[in-house]
């Protein structure tokens, strides 16, 4: 297996690869939750999805990409919240690269980046029926809220987690500046 590199995504030049990673991960992780029409609609632009927690977002803080042999195999979208906390707004890994440390490497780098921006806590939301809950809980995130993710009238329960990033161990490599 080739080495894994975590760095900032190169904006528009890598957009197609990032979308492909997220689409593949959605198809793998959410087919028991959303219909194929809902999933395809999200990615084809015919439908939108909105989380009840989104209004607490202040600004995006960049997208990290995990690369193997120059190909994006995972992404982590970071954001800043109105209360001064950070957010892991999305964490997706290609299904064939799951279980190989890609998600953990993105998680750790996300913590380092948010900590460097002065955030004391990191918030992350996931669908209540998603396996991702186990990933977040295994890394010390604590469930603190409930919400919903809505796609075309389908209200799917969601769970909000918080991690104290000032105390989080294994924050990975140091912070850097995202590409714009």
C-alpha positions as a Markdown table, in Angstrom:
| # | Residue | x | y | z |
|---|---|---|---|---|
| 1 | Unk | 0.0 | 0.0 | 0.0 |
| 2 | Unk | 1.4 | 3.4 | -0.9 |
| 3 | Unk | 2.0 | 6.2 | 1.5 |
| 4 | Unk | -0.8 | 8.5 | 2.6 |
| 5 | Unk | -0.4 | 12.3 | 2.3 |
| 6 | Unk | -2.8 | 14.8 | 4.0 |
| 7 | Unk | -2.9 | 18.3 | 2.7 |
| 8 | Unk | -5.2 | 21.1 | 1.5 |
| 9 | Unk | -7.3 | 20.4 | -1.5 |
| 10 | Unk | -6.4 | 22.4 | -4.6 |
| 11 | Unk | -9.8 | 24.1 | -5.0 |
| 12 | Unk | -11.5 | 23.9 | -8.3 |
| 13 | Unk | -8.8 | 21.7 | -9.9 |
| 14 | Unk | -9.7 | 18.9 | -7.6 |
| 15 | Unk | -13.4 | 19.5 | -7.3 |
| 16 | Unk | -14.4 | 16.5 | -9.4 |
| 17 | Unk | -12.2 | 14.1 | -7.4 |
| 18 | Unk | -13.7 | 15.4 | -4.1 |
| 19 | Unk | -17.3 | 15.0 | -5.3 |
| 20 | Unk | -16.5 | 11.5 | -6.5 |
| 21 | Unk | -15.1 | 10.5 | -3.1 |
| 22 | Unk | -18.2 | 11.9 | -1.3 |
| 23 | Unk | -20.6 | 10.3 | -3.8 |
| 24 | Unk | -18.9 | 6.9 | -3.4 |
| 25 | Unk | -19.0 | 7.2 | 0.3 |
| 26 | Unk | -22.7 | 8.2 | 0.4 |
| 27 | Unk | -23.6 | 5.3 | -1.8 |
| 28 | Unk | -21.7 | 2.9 | 0.4 |
| 29 | Unk | -22.9 | 4.3 | 3.8 |
| 30 | Unk | -26.4 | 5.7 | 3.2 |
| 31 | Unk | -28.3 | 3.3 | 0.9 |
| 32 | Unk | -30.1 | 1.9 | 3.9 |
| 33 | Unk | -31.1 | 5.5 | 4.8 |
| 34 | Unk | -31.8 | 7.4 | 1.6 |
| 35 | Unk | -33.4 | 6.1 | -1.7 |
| 36 | Unk | -31.2 | 5.9 | -4.8 |
| 37 | Unk | -33.3 | 8.8 | -6.2 |
| 38 | Unk | -32.5 | 11.0 | -3.1 |
| 39 | Unk | -28.8 | 10.2 | -3.3 |
| 40 | Unk | -28.6 | 10.7 | -7.1 |
| 41 | Unk | -30.6 | 13.9 | -6.7 |
| 42 | Unk | -28.1 | 15.4 | -4.2 |
| 43 | Unk | -25.2 | 14.7 | -6.5 |
| 44 | Unk | -26.9 | 15.5 | -9.8 |
| 45 | Unk | -28.0 | 18.9 | -8.5 |
| 46 | Unk | -31.7 | 18.1 | -8.7 |
| 47 | Unk | -32.2 | 18.0 | -4.9 |
| 48 | Unk | -30.6 | 19.8 | -2.0 |
| 49 | Unk | -29.9 | 18.6 | 1.5 |
| 50 | Unk | -29.8 | 20.7 | 4.6 |
| 51 | Unk | -28.8 | 20.0 | 8.2 |
| 52 | Unk | -30.7 | 21.7 | 11.0 |
| 53 | Unk | -27.3 | 22.7 | 12.5 |
| 54 | Unk | -26.0 | 24.6 | 9.4 |
| 55 | Unk | -27.2 | 28.0 | 10.6 |
| 56 | Unk | -24.5 | 27.9 | 13.4 |
| 57 | Unk | -21.8 | 28.0 | 10.7 |
| 58 | Unk | -19.8 | 31.2 | 10.4 |
| 59 | Unk | -17.3 | 30.4 | 7.6 |
| 60 | Unk | -15.6 | 27.6 | 5.8 |
| 61 | Unk | -12.0 | 26.8 | 7.0 |
| 62 | Unk | -10.8 | 24.7 | 4.0 |
| 63 | Unk | -11.0 | 21.2 | 2.7 |
| 64 | Unk | -8.3 | 18.6 | 3.6 |
| 65 | Unk | -7.6 | 15.8 | 1.1 |
| 66 | Unk | -6.0 | 12.5 | 1.8 |
| 67 | Unk | -4.0 | 11.3 | -1.2 |
| 68 | Unk | -2.5 | 8.1 | -2.3 |
| 69 | Unk | -0.3 | 8.2 | -5.4 |
| 70 | Unk | -1.7 | 11.6 | -6.2 |
| 71 | Unk | -5.4 | 10.4 | -6.1 |
| 72 | Unk | -7.8 | 11.8 | -3.5 |
| 73 | Unk | -9.1 | 8.9 | -1.3 |
| 74 | Unk | -10.6 | 10.9 | 1.5 |
| 75 | Unk | -11.8 | 14.5 | 2.3 |
| 76 | Unk | -12.5 | 16.5 | 5.4 |
| 77 | Unk | -14.3 | 19.8 | 5.2 |
| 78 | Unk | -13.6 | 22.2 | 8.1 |
| 79 | Unk | -15.6 | 25.2 | 9.3 |
| 80 | Unk | -15.8 | 27.8 | 12.0 |
| 81 | Unk | -18.9 | 28.2 | 14.1 |
| 82 | Unk | -20.5 | 31.4 | 15.3 |
| 83 | Unk | -19.7 | 30.4 | 19.0 |
| 84 | Unk | -15.9 | 30.2 | 18.3 |
| 85 | Unk | -15.8 | 26.4 | 18.0 |
| 86 | Unk | -14.7 | 24.5 | 14.9 |
| 87 | Unk | -16.6 | 22.1 | 12.9 |
| 88 | Unk | -15.7 | 18.9 | 11.0 |
| 89 | Unk | -18.5 | 19.6 | 8.4 |
| 90 | Unk | -17.8 | 16.4 | 6.4 |
| 91 | Unk | -15.5 | 13.4 | 6.6 |
| 92 | Unk | -15.6 | 10.9 | 3.8 |
| 93 | Unk | -13.3 | 8.1 | 2.6 |
| 94 | Unk | -13.6 | 6.0 | -0.5 |
| 95 | Unk | -15.1 | 2.7 | 0.5 |
| 96 | Unk | -12.1 | 0.7 | -0.8 |
| 97 | Unk | -9.8 | 2.8 | 1.4 |
| 98 | Unk | -11.8 | 2.5 | 4.6 |
| 99 | Unk | -10.2 | 0.7 | 7.5 |
| 100 | Unk | -6.8 | 1.7 | 6.4 |
| 101 | Unk | -6.2 | 4.8 | 8.6 |
| 102 | Unk | -7.4 | 7.4 | 6.1 |
| 103 | Unk | -10.3 | 8.6 | 8.2 |
| 104 | Unk | -8.2 | 8.7 | 11.4 |
| 105 | Unk | -5.4 | 10.7 | 9.6 |
| 106 | Unk | -8.0 | 13.2 | 8.4 |
| 107 | Unk | -9.6 | 13.4 | 11.9 |
| 108 | Unk | -6.3 | 14.0 | 13.5 |
| 109 | Unk | -5.2 | 16.7 | 11.0 |
| 110 | Unk | -8.6 | 18.3 | 11.3 |
| 111 | Unk | -8.1 | 18.6 | 15.1 |
| 112 | Unk | -4.7 | 20.2 | 14.6 |
| 113 | Unk | -6.0 | 22.7 | 12.0 |
| 114 | Unk | -8.9 | 23.8 | 14.2 |
| 115 | Unk | -6.8 | 24.0 | 17.3 |
| 116 | Unk | -4.3 | 26.2 | 15.4 |
| 117 | Unk | -7.3 | 28.5 | 14.6 |
| 118 | Unk | -7.9 | 28.9 | 18.4 |
| 119 | Unk | -10.9 | 26.5 | 18.6 |
| 120 | Unk | -11.3 | 24.7 | 21.9 |
| 121 | Unk | -14.0 | 22.3 | 20.7 |
| 122 | Unk | -14.8 | 20.6 | 17.4 |
| 123 | Unk | -18.4 | 19.8 | 16.5 |
| 124 | Unk | -19.4 | 17.1 | 14.1 |
| 125 | Unk | -22.9 | 16.0 | 13.0 |
| 126 | Unk | -23.9 | 12.7 | 11.5 |
| 127 | Unk | -27.0 | 10.8 | 10.6 |
| 128 | Unk | -28.4 | 8.9 | 13.6 |
| 129 | Unk | -28.4 | 5.6 | 11.6 |
| 130 | Unk | -25.0 | 6.1 | 10.1 |
| 131 | Unk | -22.0 | 3.8 | 11.1 |
| 132 | Unk | -19.9 | 7.0 | 11.4 |
| 133 | Unk | -21.3 | 7.4 | 14.9 |
| 134 | Unk | -19.0 | 4.6 | 16.1 |
| 135 | Unk | -16.0 | 6.2 | 14.5 |
| 136 | Unk | -16.6 | 9.5 | 16.3 |
| 137 | Unk | -17.5 | 7.9 | 19.6 |
| 138 | Unk | -14.3 | 5.7 | 19.5 |
| 139 | Unk | -12.3 | 8.9 | 19.2 |
| 140 | Unk | -13.8 | 10.5 | 22.3 |
| 141 | Unk | -16.6 | 12.7 | 20.7 |
| 142 | Unk | -19.6 | 13.0 | 23.0 |
| 143 | Unk | -23.2 | 13.2 | 21.7 |
| 144 | Unk | -24.7 | 16.6 | 22.7 |
| 145 | Unk | -27.5 | 17.3 | 20.4 |
| 146 | Unk | -30.2 | 16.1 | 18.0 |
| 147 | Unk | -31.2 | 17.5 | 14.7 |
| 148 | Unk | -32.3 | 16.4 | 11.2 |
| 149 | Unk | -30.9 | 16.3 | 7.7 |
| 150 | Unk | -33.6 | 17.0 | 5.1 |
| 151 | Unk | -33.6 | 15.8 | 1.5 |
| 152 | Unk | -36.8 | 16.4 | -0.5 |
| 153 | Unk | -39.1 | 16.2 | 2.5 |
| 154 | Unk | -37.3 | 13.2 | 3.9 |
| 155 | Unk | -36.4 | 14.2 | 7.5 |
| 156 | Unk | -33.6 | 12.0 | 8.7 |
| 157 | Unk | -32.6 | 12.2 | 12.4 |
| 158 | Unk | -29.1 | 13.4 | 13.1 |
| 159 | Unk | -26.8 | 13.5 | 16.1 |
| 160 | Unk | -24.3 | 16.3 | 17.0 |
| 161 | Unk | -21.0 | 15.4 | 18.7 |
| 162 | Unk | -18.5 | 17.6 | 20.4 |
| 163 | Unk | -14.8 | 16.9 | 21.1 |
| 164 | Unk | -12.6 | 19.0 | 23.3 |
| 165 | Unk | -9.7 | 19.6 | 20.9 |
| 166 | Unk | -7.7 | 21.4 | 23.5 |
| 167 | Unk | -7.3 | 18.1 | 25.2 |
| 168 | Unk | -7.5 | 15.7 | 22.2 |
| 169 | Unk | -4.6 | 13.4 | 21.8 |
| 170 | Unk | -2.9 | 12.6 | 18.5 |
| 171 | Unk | -3.5 | 15.8 | 16.7 |
| 172 | Unk | -1.3 | 14.7 | 13.8 |
| 173 | Unk | 0.9 | 17.1 | 11.8 |
| 174 | Unk | 0.9 | 20.7 | 12.6 |
| 175 | Unk | -1.4 | 23.3 | 11.0 |
| 176 | Unk | -0.9 | 24.9 | 7.6 |
| 177 | Unk | -2.7 | 27.4 | 5.3 |
| 178 | Unk | -5.4 | 26.1 | 3.0 |
| 179 | Unk | -5.2 | 26.7 | -0.7 |
| 180 | Unk | -7.6 | 29.3 | -2.0 |
